[in-house]
Amino acid sequence: MKTLLLPALGFVALFASGCATEQTHTGKNTYILDGLVTVRTGYYLDPQPAANDVDTTKWFGHGSPSGTSVSILDDAFEFNNY
């Protein structure tokens, strides 16, 4: 029982860290796991200078751009659709 206590507490702490959403003038920003993953809609700005940018239109074709940006590890990796 004691061996499961620490992983269970870690699991609860991970998912209890929450999710926050804020409305911006162009869309919506959603922060998951205390900013570990950030999803921005209506976000057509250039990526951060230190980010490893991945343009998803090169992988999946040039459909209609949605302006969605997903960043992982506090903008270390940024996936854009614009």
Secondary structure, DSSP 8 states (H G I E B T S, - for coil): -HHHHHHHHHHHHHHHS-EEEEE-SSSEEEEETTTTEEEEES--S---TTSEEEEHHHHH-------EEEEETTTTEEEEE-
